[in-house]
Every structure is written in C-alpha cells, then in structure tokens.
Amino acid sequence: MNLANLLRIAWQALRRNITRSVLTMLGIIIGVGAVITSMAIGAGAQAAVLAQIESLGANLVVVIPGAISSGGVSLGTGSRTTLQLPDIAAIAQTVPDVAGAAPYSQTSAQVVAGGSNWYTAVGGTSPSYTTVRSWSVAQGRFFSQAEVDQRAKVAVLGNTVEQNLFPDGGAVGSTVVVKNVPFKVIGVLAPKGQSGFGRDQDDIVLVPITTLLDRLTGQTWVQTIFVSADTPEAVPSVVDATERLLRLRHHLTVAQPDDFTIRNIADVQQVRLATSQTQALLLAGIAVVSLVVGGIGIMNIMLVSVTERTREIGLRMAVGARGRDILLQFLVEALTLASLGGLIGIAIGVGTAQGSSALGHWPVIVSPFSILLGFVSSMLVGVIFGFYPAQRAAALDPIVALRYE
Amino acid sequence: MTGASQQLAPAGPRPSHPANGEPMIDVRDLTKVYGEGLTAVHALGGVNLVVRSGEFVAIMGPSGSGKSTFMHLLGCLDRPTSGSYRLAGQEVSRLGGDELALVRNRRIGFVFQSFNLLPRTTAQENVELPLLYAGVPREARVRRAQELLEQVGLGDRRDHRPSELSGGQQQRVAIARAMANGAPLLMADEPTGNLDSASSVEIMTLFRRLNRDQGITVVLVTHDANVAAWSERVVTFKDGLIIDDRPSAEAVAPAVREGALRAASSGEARV
C-alpha cells in the first residue's frame, strides 16, 4: 500500500464526516494559530524594542541630577542643580571607552519663522550629541564646538519643525525667533521617528547648550548628560567610571549618597525585551496546551472511528491487509487530520497577526520558522496521538472484527 | 514454522493452481481449543478433510457444531491449536499474521452473509480493495475491477454505492471482490442468508458458474438444505467433528435437490 493510496483512503474517510473532522481539527487549528500569532507578535515587539535602542543611540548611558531632599521633603529626581558643563568635559576626557558625552537641557517655546509659528521643544546640547544619539544632519550642518563656546545664536531644526515652519523648504539660512531671540538656521536633522513612548522625536529645535542656558532658560546647571560607550560591552565600566568621577567632582564623602542618577538605556530596554519575551512565552505555553488538547481530541475521535469501523477493519484484513497496513491507514488519517488543521491554523494565525497589526498598530513579524514550527508540531501531534488508536485497530482479531455489530 | 519460508505463487489474473483433482484443501487432525484449563472449549476435536481442486462443497451442521470455526481456519483468518492444514500444497497452519494476510489476499476469496462491502464506497472501489493490498498499479486495478463487475453482470453499476444496490447485487459485488486476485478458492459463509429466494438462486447460479467454468473450488457454509443442494458434496459437522461426508445427491432429500436443479437450469438460462 503506497502513500498515495493511504492518503486517498484517509481523505475519503475524513470527507465522509466533514463536521466531525472540522470539529476535531479545531484544537489543532487554535493551537497552531496561537503559535503563529504569539510568535509574530513577540518577534514584532522585540524588533520594536531593538529599533528603540537603535533610535536612542546604541550604548547610551544617561546621567540626570538626583533628588533634593530637605527636611524630609523630597522634590523628586532631577530637581538638583549639581550637574555642570565642566562635568561633561571631564567625562569625555577622563572616562575610558567613551565615544562621546553631550549635555542636554530642554525648554518649550513658541518658535516663529516669518508668517508661521510652531510650539515645540527647544533643546540645548553640544556637537557630540550627533554621535551620542546616532543622529545625522539631513541639510546644512550641526553647530560646532566653537559656536558652543561663543554662545552662538544658531539652530538646527528637527524634521517635524522644518515641515511645519518651512513647508516649501529653504529652512537653512533663514532665521527663527525663540523667546525674542533670533537664531540662524544652519541645518535640519534627519527624521528619527517616534520614540519608544510614542513621542515625535523630530518635533525639536536644537541650539548650543550655552546659548540655551544663558539666553533662554537662565539656568546654570545641566538637566541631562548623555554618555556613549564605545561598545555595548563597555557600558557597565563606563557607568562605574562615570559614577566615581562625578562623586569625586561633586566632593561627596563615602557616607553621602549620589547626587545624580545614572541610567543605562540598554538595561532599560533589556527589561522591556525580557517582558515581551515573557509574554511570548506565556502565549506559547497556551499554544502548547491547546495543541495537546487538540491532540487528545484527535485521539478521541480516532478511537471512536476505529470502533465504528471495526467491521471495515475486519473486512480489510480478510481481503489481505496486514496489521501494518491498518496501522498506517489510521495513522495517516490522524496525520492528515492534524496537518490539515495545522495548515488552517497557519492561515488563521497569519491572518490574525496581520489583522491585529493593522487594527492595533502593533508591529508583527511572521517568520518562516514559526510557520514551519506550527506545521511540524501539528504533524507531531497527529503522529503521537494517532498512534494509539491506529495500534488498537491493527491489533484487532479479523474474526472478532468481522462479527462486530 | 514449517511453511514460513515458503513463497506464494505470484499473483496474476489467473494464477496457476493444481490440476483438477489435486488437493486444494488437505486438513489433518485439526483441533481448535478456545481458552485454557477447566474453562477450555474444544471447538474442533481432530478434523480430517480433503477437498480437491474444482470441487463444490457445502458444510452443514447446527450452530455450535464447529463449522464456523472450521471455516475460519480454512479461510486462514485464524490458526489451529494443533494439526496440519495444507492449502494448495502449502502448509499454512503455522504461518505468521503477515503471511496469513498474504495467503488470504492471493489464494482465498471471501463471501459473507452480510456482504461486508465498504459503505459509501462505489462497487468499483470495493472490488479494487484486494488489488490495492496486492500492490496492483492503479490502471490495472481499475481495468480488472471493471472486468469482474461485468462478469457478475454489474458492468453498468460500477459507480453505485452499496446503499444504491439490492441485496443480490451487493452480494454479486462481494463475489467480484472475492475473485479480484484470481483466488483458486472461494469461501462463502451463509452467502444467501440475507437474500430473498430469487436473489439466492441468482447468487448460487453465479457460484455454480464460477465452479464449472473457471474451475474455482467453492466451499460454503450453510444450514439451508436448499443451498446445500447446489453443491456436489455435503460435509456435516456436529460437536466439533465431521459426522457425515457424502455426495449431495445422497445427503439432500430428492425433492429439495430437484427444486434446486430446476432453479439452476432456469437461473442459468436467465443469467
């Protein structure tokens, strides 16, 4: 009995009772569908997290001021004014494996250009910012260290700001006014898209940090320091060295806590990555349970089918079927049932993943591996749960089977 | 395992079988015991029987006489507890399950009281079944099944399912199936038990024709003297032993026999 004949017999048997076949397949359909969907959503979420790390700048370490605590009242992280511009230069010069360090302070303001205006974030930083944030300039240039030192009134526009203020182009060379201070536009940043939290990162105007502090905010301290390590492996040592350097520079004794907080972006993203992996694992667990339940359903129906067709089995044996012919017949039937369910499950899983992506704006990635996994696991379920009923069929005594009522 | 290594003759449309008069069935001291110890049931207690090729034998006896058990042993559906059974010269009493399946496939055709056709499967596919297990290629299978259905007068019912056929027609499909691999031995278990008398005559006529025209050995189990009357020899069982074995002319009452012969001649005129 060759495979083509076995498949034909299995197909005929399954077609005889379509409703029952479909209901039997349901468990496998749901299981495989869940495998495909969960893997697609999991992979999509991971890719999104990795893309966030990319967009934030790889190997990024963020230093923010600590909290003021006086008389038992804490004003919260970032309320201290201890981070100074010289700290940044010191980090860049003395901490090993540092690719760059850039200050960053931000205010919000109405930016006016000729007839149009736009309310946006105005950030002050240094030329290292482009390195640290892996952010390039699309038109014109970024400001230089000399311009920072001179408190030059120059600005680099984010893509969104440029689109709104200069819809017809020609931003570079024109003038924008921020809080009554005219700035010459020297460049436009390349688009960077949304941050991990949905904020439009391109809705920004960048000016030299010195200019921002002196002319726009009047602050003397820096809100944030971005430090970029040379390699991902160097991030922990950069964090340590930065902490030691800042403690030294801020004259903190051993007993005093840090007056700043260092955040390692990669760590934050790792946590989020782990969370998304946990979710994917949970979904995969549900999928496995569903596959097992589906398998039990197949076994159940195959046992019923073997009992119902006892006389058929006896007759087949009487006309020359060997035990193994009967075993194969029922095994192939279970396998066909399971893999058919697997194929439908794959279709539904891919559909659900794409649908939820379209409706919920989630990133999904349907990998060929997940499809293969779904199909192989459905076949496996068919073989494992189809074997016992098939074996029972093959072990029947032809005489008893022929007489069965 | 005396016969385990013996090879069966290759299956052909008409396999070579022993010349007329050679033993087709040669049974010596055949016993069958079900269960063990005190509860053991001796279904057959040492049966000897020789059926020559081309014979038409009826096996009779009351229920519980052991005739069904004997039939199962002759049909290679079961193995004897002891004794020897040579089928067309081959010792088959100690063969394994797969070898018995092969013997059933190539050497024996079965016809049952309840037809045992696969439901929701066409007459054509039912007849193809033994050919499928014999590994006959599809085209040859289809051709052979068509041929057989024409032989039993159902050439125009190939695509009908059992539920669309009368009892007599279903039994004819079963007979076509039994002959599919050119088996030299046809075994029938109450083949007319579920049929009206007209269909019975039809079926018995077919058996007689196969026996006379093609030299097929026919062994049928029945408790109906009208059916036994069609045979040439009647073997009677009682309590697991053969108690009578004689030509049907002697075994069956003359009136019954004449009725069967009349039916036979008119039946043959019709078929």
Boltz contact constraints between the chains, C-beta under 6 A:
constraints:
  - contact:
      token1: [A, 5]
      token2: [B, 132]
      max_distance: 6.0
  - contact:
      token1: [A, 16]
      token2: [B, 120]
      max_distance: 6.0
  - contact:
      token1: [A, 312]
      token2: [B, 118]
      max_distance: 6.0
  - contact:
      token1: [A, 315]
      token2: [B, 116]
      max_distance: 6.0
  - contact:
      token1: [A, 318]
      token2: [B, 110]
      max_distance: 6.0
  - contact:
      token1: [A, 319]
      token2: [B, 129]
      max_distance: 6.0
  - contact:
      token1: [A, 319]
      token2: [B, 130]
      max_distance: 6.0
  - contact:
      token1: [A, 320]
      token2: [B, 101]
      max_distance: 6.0
  - contact:
      token1: [A, 320]
      token2: [B, 104]
      max_distance: 6.0
  - contact:
      token1: [A, 320]
      token2: [B, 105]
      max_distance: 6.0
  - contact:
      token1: [A, 320]
      token2: [B, 130]
      max_distance: 6.0
  - contact:
      token1: [A, 320]
      token2: [B, 133]
      max_distance: 6.0
  - contact:
      token1: [A, 321]
      token2: [B, 133]
      max_distance: 6.0
  - contact:
      token1: [A, 322]
      token2: [B, 98]
      max_distance: 6.0
  - contact:
      token1: [A, 322]
      token2: [B, 101]
      max_distance: 6.0
  - contact:
      token1: [A, 323]
      token2: [B, 97]
      max_distance: 6.0
  - contact:
      token1: [A, 398]
      token2: [B, 77]
      max_distance: 6.0
  - contact:
      token1: [A, 399]
      token2: [B, 72]
      max_distance: 6.0
  - contact:
      token1: [A, 399]
      token2: [B, 77]
      max_distance: 6.0
  - contact:
      token1: [A, 399]
      token2: [B, 78]
      max_distance: 6.0
